[in-house]
Amino acid sequence: MAKVEVDLSTFPAGLTKKEFVKRPELKKENSWFTWAGVVGIITGVLGFASFGQAAELQAQGYQVNMGFFGFFAILSVAGVVLGIMLLKNRSTTIAYALAAVGAITAVLAIASGGTIGLGIVATILSVIGARRIDRLWNAYQG
């Protein structure tokens, strides 16, 4: 299948980046943001489940580092909030922030003996979508 490029010559001059990103011609590029936002929200919700499991283990008398899981809960909130913001605003800045949260979550999961999980998927989708939009934006401005 041949790669179809977006014809930037059909775009009106003087668009802001926010207007540029919302153009219907960028539907394919925006789909990366949609999936990244959805995966970010799902990852955040699953992070809350891990926090709940840790609290349950602590209630049963097991030794649990709740400071670590508290930080993980904060990252989970950030993932949900950034996922929602990305779905609403379609901003490359938000996409990169979601990617950073996903990467930090993956590193913490590996450091604690767990698996990378779904957060790395949100990171990859966010970066790909943001890079594509940034490349097209730079071409549009040039």
C-alpha positions as protocol buffer text, in pm:
chain_id: "A"
residue {
  index: 1
  type: MET
  ca { x: 0 y: 0 z: 0 }
}
residue {
  index: 2
  type: ALA
  ca { x: 144 y: 337 z: -99 }
}
residue {
  index: 3
  type: LYS
  ca { x: 197 y: 597 z: 167 }
}
residue {
  index: 4
  type: VAL
  ca { x: -35 y: 893 z: 112 }
}
residue {
  index: 5
  type: GLU
  ca { x: 101 y: 1230 z: 220 }
}
residue {
  index: 6
  type: VAL
  ca { x: -118 y: 1518 z: 328 }
}
residue {
  index: 7
  type: ASP
  ca { x: -137 y: 1794 z: 66 }
}
residue {
  index: 8
  type: LEU
  ca { x: -52 y: 2100 z: 273 }
}
residue {
  index: 9
  type: SER
  ca { x: -107 y: 2334 z: -24 }
}
residue {
  index: 10
  type: THR
  ca { x: -483 y: 2296 z: 25 }
}
residue {
  index: 11
  type: PHE
  ca { x: -463 y: 2434 z: 379 }
}
residue {
  index: 12
  type: PRO
  ca { x: -551 y: 2803 z: 422 }
}
residue {
  index: 13
  type: ALA
  ca { x: -266 y: 3033 z: 525 }
}
residue {
  index: 14
  type: GLY
  ca { x: -234 y: 3163 z: 879 }
}
residue {
  index: 15
  type: LEU
  ca { x: -375 y: 2872 z: 1078 }
}
residue {
  index: 16
  type: THR
  ca { x: -278 y: 2837 z: 1440 }
}
residue {
  index: 17
  type: LYS
  ca { x: -139 y: 2501 z: 1544 }
}
residue {
  index: 18
  type: LYS
  ca { x: -464 y: 2419 z: 1723 }
}
residue {
  index: 19
  type: GLU
  ca { x: -665 y: 2495 z: 1407 }
}
residue {
  index: 20
  type: PHE
  ca { x: -412 y: 2305 z: 1199 }
}
residue {
  index: 21
  type: VAL
  ca { x: -439 y: 1989 z: 1407 }
}
residue {
  index: 22
  type: LYS
  ca { x: -819 y: 1989 z: 1388 }
}
residue {
  index: 23
  type: ARG
  ca { x: -824 y: 1991 z: 1006 }
}
residue {
  index: 24
  type: PRO
  ca { x: -1017 y: 1693 z: 861 }
}
residue {
  index: 25
  type: GLU
  ca { x: -724 y: 1617 z: 631 }
}
residue {
  index: 26
  type: LEU
  ca { x: -526 y: 1513 z: 941 }
}
residue {
  index: 27
  type: LYS
  ca { x: -776 y: 1248 z: 1047 }
}
residue {
  index: 28
  type: LYS
  ca { x: -520 y: 968 z: 1016 }
}
residue {
  index: 29
  type: GLU
  ca { x: -261 y: 1157 z: 1221 }
}
residue {
  index: 30
  type: ASN
  ca { x: -523 y: 1245 z: 1482 }
}
residue {
  index: 31
  type: SER
  ca { x: -618 y: 879 z: 1518 }
}
residue {
  index: 32
  type: TRP
  ca { x: -280 y: 825 z: 1687 }
}
residue {
  index: 33
  type: PHE
  ca { x: -386 y: 1080 z: 1951 }
}
residue {
  index: 34
  type: THR
  ca { x: -723 y: 909 z: 1991 }
}
residue {
  index: 35
  type: TRP
  ca { x: -566 y: 572 z: 2059 }
}
residue {
  index: 36
  type: ALA
  ca { x: -296 y: 721 z: 2283 }
}
residue {
  index: 37
  type: GLY
  ca { x: -562 y: 900 z: 2488 }
}
residue {
  index: 38
  type: VAL
  ca { x: -776 y: 589 z: 2524 }
}
residue {
  index: 39
  type: VAL
  ca { x: -478 y: 373 z: 2620 }
}
residue {
  index: 40
  type: GLY
  ca { x: -359 y: 643 z: 2865 }
}
residue {
  index: 41
  type: ILE
  ca { x: -699 y: 642 z: 3036 }
}
residue {
  index: 42
  type: ILE
  ca { x: -711 y: 262 z: 3052 }
}
residue {
  index: 43
  type: THR
  ca { x: -356 y: 250 z: 3189 }
}
residue {
  index: 44
  type: GLY
  ca { x: -447 y: 502 z: 3458 }
}
residue {
  index: 45
  type: VAL
  ca { x: -754 y: 307 z: 3562 }
}
residue {
  index: 46
  type: LEU
  ca { x: -554 y: -16 z: 3577 }
}
residue {
  index: 47
  type: GLY
  ca { x: -295 y: 170 z: 3788 }
}
residue {
  index: 48
  type: PHE
  ca { x: -566 y: 241 z: 4043 }
}
residue {
  index: 49
  type: ALA
  ca { x: -640 y: -131 z: 4053 }
}
residue {
  index: 50
  type: SER
  ca { x: -274 y: -197 z: 4143 }
}
residue {
  index: 51
  type: PHE
  ca { x: -295 y: 62 z: 4418 }
}
residue {
  index: 52
  type: GLY
  ca { x: -607 y: -111 z: 4550 }
}
residue {
  index: 53
  type: GLN
  ca { x: -432 y: -447 z: 4548 }
}
residue {
  index: 54
  type: ALA
  ca { x: -140 y: -299 z: 4744 }
}
residue {
  index: 55
  type: ALA
  ca { x: -379 y: -152 z: 5002 }
}
residue {
  index: 56
  type: GLU
  ca { x: -552 y: -487 z: 5033 }
}
residue {
  index: 57
  type: LEU
  ca { x: -219 y: -664 z: 5090 }
}
residue {
  index: 58
  type: GLN
  ca { x: -124 y: -409 z: 5354 }
}
residue {
  index: 59
  type: ALA
  ca { x: -460 y: -461 z: 5527 }
}
residue {
  index: 60
  type: GLN
  ca { x: -386 y: -834 z: 5536 }
}
residue {
  index: 61
  type: GLY
  ca { x: -63 y: -764 z: 5723 }
}
residue {
  index: 62
  type: TYR
  ca { x: 191 y: -778 z: 5442 }
}
residue {
  index: 63
  type: GLN
  ca { x: 472 y: -527 z: 5426 }
}
residue {
  index: 64
  type: VAL
  ca { x: 396 y: -287 z: 5138 }
}
residue {
  index: 65
  type: ASN
  ca { x: 579 y: 30 z: 5041 }
}
residue {
  index: 66
  type: MET
  ca { x: 275 y: 256 z: 5018 }
}
residue {
  index: 67
  type: GLY
  ca { x: 494 y: 555 z: 4929 }
}
residue {
  index: 68
  type: PHE
  ca { x: 589 y: 383 z: 4607 }
}
residue {
  index: 69
  type: PHE
  ca { x: 231 y: 289 z: 4533 }
}
residue {
  index: 70
  type: GLY
  ca { x: 118 y: 640 z: 4627 }
}
residue {
  index: 71
  type: PHE
  ca { x: 353 y: 779 z: 4361 }
}
residue {
  index: 72
  type: PHE
  ca { x: 221 y: 517 z: 4119 }
}
residue {
  index: 73
  type: ALA
  ca { x: -134 y: 636 z: 4200 }
}
residue {
  index: 74
  type: ILE
  ca { x: -31 y: 995 z: 4120 }
}
residue {
  index: 75
  type: LEU
  ca { x: 105 y: 874 z: 3785 }
}
residue {
  index: 76
  type: SER
  ca { x: -223 y: 692 z: 3728 }
}
residue {
  index: 77
  type: VAL
  ca { x: -419 y: 1013 z: 3786 }
}
residue {
  index: 78
  type: ALA
  ca { x: -183 y: 1195 z: 3550 }
}
residue {
  index: 79
  type: GLY
  ca { x: -235 y: 926 z: 3284 }
}
residue {
  index: 80
  type: VAL
  ca { x: -613 y: 955 z: 3306 }
}
residue {
  index: 81
  type: VAL
  ca { x: -610 y: 1336 z: 3305 }
}
residue {
  index: 82
  type: LEU
  ca { x: -359 y: 1360 z: 3019 }
}
residue {
  index: 83
  type: GLY
  ca { x: -549 y: 1095 z: 2821 }
}
residue {
  index: 84
  type: ILE
  ca { x: -871 y: 1295 z: 2853 }
}
residue {
  index: 85
  type: MET
  ca { x: -692 y: 1620 z: 2769 }
}
residue {
  index: 86
  type: LEU
  ca { x: -532 y: 1460 z: 2463 }
}
residue {
  index: 87
  type: LEU
  ca { x: -868 y: 1339 z: 2337 }
}
residue {
  index: 88
  type: LYS
  ca { x: -1015 y: 1685 z: 2387 }
}
residue {
  index: 89
  type: ASN
  ca { x: -733 y: 1918 z: 2281 }
}
residue {
  index: 90
  type: ARG
  ca { x: -522 y: 1718 z: 2032 }
}
residue {
  index: 91
  type: SER
  ca { x: -204 y: 1889 z: 2149 }
}
residue {
  index: 92
  type: THR
  ca { x: 145 y: 1760 z: 2079 }
}
residue {
  index: 93
  type: THR
  ca { x: 260 y: 1899 z: 2415 }
}
residue {
  index: 94
  type: ILE
  ca { x: 1 y: 1688 z: 2594 }
}
residue {
  index: 95
  type: ALA
  ca { x: 98 y: 1388 z: 2381 }
}
residue {
  index: 96
  type: TYR
  ca { x: 463 y: 1424 z: 2484 }
}
residue {
  index: 97
  type: ALA
  ca { x: 358 y: 1464 z: 2850 }
}
residue {
  index: 98
  type: LEU
  ca { x: 150 y: 1146 z: 2827 }
}
residue {
  index: 99
  type: ALA
  ca { x: 448 y: 971 z: 2670 }
}
residue {
  index: 100
  type: ALA
  ca { x: 668 y: 1082 z: 2960 }
}
residue {
  index: 101
  type: VAL
  ca { x: 417 y: 954 z: 3217 }
}
residue {
  index: 102
  type: GLY
  ca { x: 394 y: 622 z: 3030 }
}
residue {
  index: 103
  type: ALA
  ca { x: 773 y: 589 z: 3018 }
}
residue {
  index: 104
  type: ILE
  ca { x: 810 y: 668 z: 3390 }
}
residue {
  index: 105
  type: THR
  ca { x: 537 y: 418 z: 3471 }
}
residue {
  index: 106
  type: ALA
  ca { x: 710 y: 151 z: 3262 }
}
residue {
  index: 107
  type: VAL
  ca { x: 1046 y: 217 z: 3432 }
}
residue {
  index: 108
  type: LEU
  ca { x: 884 y: 197 z: 3777 }
}
residue {
  index: 109
  type: ALA
  ca { x: 705 y: -124 z: 3683 }
}
residue {
  index: 110
  type: ILE
  ca { x: 1031 y: -285 z: 3570 }
}
residue {
  index: 111
  type: ALA
  ca { x: 1218 y: -155 z: 3875 }
}
residue {
  index: 112
  type: SER
  ca { x: 959 y: -307 z: 4107 }
}
residue {
  index: 113
  type: GLY
  ca { x: 982 y: -647 z: 3937 }
}
residue {
  index: 114
  type: GLY
  ca { x: 667 y: -615 z: 3733 }
}
residue {
  index: 115
  type: THR
  ca { x: 605 y: -602 z: 3361 }
}
residue {
  index: 116
  type: ILE
  ca { x: 604 y: -299 z: 3132 }
}
residue {
  index: 117
  type: GLY
  ca { x: 232 y: -316 z: 3080 }
}
residue {
  index: 118
  type: LEU
  ca { x: 1 y: -104 z: 2873 }
}
residue {
  index: 119
  type: GLY
  ca { x: 163 y: 231 z: 2960 }
}
residue {
  index: 120
  type: ILE
  ca { x: 440 y: 178 z: 2708 }
}
residue {
  index: 121
  type: VAL
  ca { x: 176 y: 144 z: 2434 }
}
residue {
  index: 122
  type: ALA
  ca { x: 39 y: 489 z: 2521 }
}
residue {
  index: 123
  type: THR
  ca { x: 396 y: 621 z: 2512 }
}
residue {
  index: 124
  type: ILE
  ca { x: 460 y: 482 z: 2165 }
}
residue {
  index: 125
  type: LEU
  ca { x: 126 y: 599 z: 2024 }
}
residue {
  index: 126
  type: SER
  ca { x: 171 y: 947 z: 2173 }
}
residue {
  index: 127
  type: VAL
  ca { x: 520 y: 992 z: 2035 }
}
residue {
  index: 128
  type: ILE
  ca { x: 428 y: 866 z: 1687 }
}
residue {
  index: 129
  type: GLY
  ca { x: 122 y: 1092 z: 1667 }
}
residue {
  index: 130
  type: ALA
  ca { x: 305 y: 1397 z: 1800 }
}
residue {
  index: 131
  type: ARG
  ca { x: 603 y: 1346 z: 1569 }
}
residue {
  index: 132
  type: ARG
  ca { x: 376 y: 1317 z: 1265 }
}
residue {
  index: 133
  type: ILE
  ca { x: 180 y: 1630 z: 1355 }
}
residue {
  index: 134
  type: ASP
  ca { x: 499 y: 1824 z: 1434 }
}
residue {
  index: 135
  type: ARG
  ca { x: 654 y: 1721 z: 1102 }
}
residue {
  index: 136
  type: LEU
  ca { x: 346 y: 1835 z: 910 }
}
residue {
  index: 137
  type: TRP
  ca { x: 321 y: 2156 z: 1113 }
}
residue {
  index: 138
  type: ASN
  ca { x: 684 y: 2242 z: 1036 }
}
residue {
  index: 139
  type: ALA
  ca { x: 624 y: 2174 z: 666 }
}
residue {
  index: 140
  type: TYR
  ca { x: 310 y: 2391 z: 674 }
}
residue {
  index: 141
  type: GLN
  ca { x: 498 y: 2680 z: 833 }
}
residue {
  index: 142
  type: GLY
  ca { x: 789 y: 2651 z: 588 }
}
